[in-house]
Amino acid sequence: MNPKKEKIIETFQLPKDVCLGALRVTLTGNSEAWIENYRGILEYTGTMILLQGKKCQVCFEGTRLSIDYYTNEDMKISGHITCVRYQ
């Protein structure tokens, strides 16, 4: 990331997810995840969902995983989430 851009964002206390396009993952216990700013779905099974972000990938592992809702900007995953891994 550009150090000057990061310094400006920190100085003005701007939200990094909006300014840098970073993934935002919000978990509700281990049964729901809301993801914002993802770029695409790379793999989707009942035990693993792999998403592409701007600069990284995020992988949800568990059982009975499903994508309940998605748009070009956000999605909701439900099921029994046992692991969230950034790659």
C-alpha positions in Angstrom: 0.0 0.0 0.0 1.1 3.5 -0.7 2.6 4.9 2.6 1.5 8.5 1.7 -2.1 7.4 1.1 -2.2 5.4 4.3 -0.9 8.4 6.3 -3.6 10.7 4.8 -6.3 8.1 5.7 -5.0 7.8 9.3 -4.5 11.6 9.7 -8.1 12.3 8.7 -9.4 9.2 10.4 -11.1 8.0 7.2 -12.5 4.4 7.0 -9.9 2.2 5.5 -12.5 -0.3 4.0 -14.0 2.6 1.9 -10.8 4.4 0.9 -8.7 1.4 0.1 -11.4 -1.1 -1.0 -10.4 -3.5 1.8 -12.6 -6.5 2.7 -14.9 -6.0 5.7 -16.0 -9.2 7.4 -18.5 -9.0 10.2 -19.2 -12.3 12.1 -22.3 -13.0 14.2 -21.1 -15.8 16.4 -20.1 -18.8 14.3 -23.3 -18.9 12.3 -23.3 -15.8 10.1 -20.8 -13.6 8.2 -21.4 -10.4 6.3 -18.8 -9.6 3.8 -18.4 -6.2 2.1 -16.0 -5.1 -0.8 -15.4 -8.6 -2.2 -14.5 -8.9 -5.9 -15.7 -12.4 -6.7 -16.5 -15.9 -5.6 -13.6 -18.3 -6.4 -15.0 -21.5 -4.9 -18.3 -22.4 -3.2 -19.1 -25.7 -1.6 -21.0 -26.7 1.6 -17.8 -26.8 3.5 -15.8 -24.0 2.0 -16.4 -20.6 0.5 -13.4 -18.7 -1.0 -13.8 -15.1 -1.9 -11.4 -12.7 -3.8 -10.8 -9.3 -2.3 -8.9 -6.4 -3.8 -5.6 -7.4 -2.3 -6.2 -10.8 -0.6 -8.5 -13.8 -0.5 -10.7 -14.8 2.4 -11.7 -18.4 3.0 -14.7 -19.5 5.2 -14.6 -23.2 6.3 -17.3 -25.1 8.2 -20.4 -27.2 7.6 -23.7 -26.5 5.9 -22.2 -23.2 4.5 -24.5 -21.3 2.1 -24.6 -17.9 0.5 -27.9 -16.5 1.6 -27.7 -13.1 -0.2 -25.2 -11.4 -2.5 -24.8 -8.3 -4.7 -21.8 -6.8 -6.4 -20.8 -5.2 -3.1 -21.8 -7.4 -0.2 -23.0 -10.9 0.8 -24.2 -13.0 3.7 -22.9 -16.4 4.5 -24.6 -18.7 7.0 -24.0 -22.2 8.4 -21.6 -23.5 11.0 -18.4 -21.4 10.5 -15.3 -23.0 12.1 -12.5 -21.1 10.4 -11.9 -17.8 8.6 -8.6 -17.6 6.9 -7.0 -14.7 5.0 -4.6 -15.6 2.2 
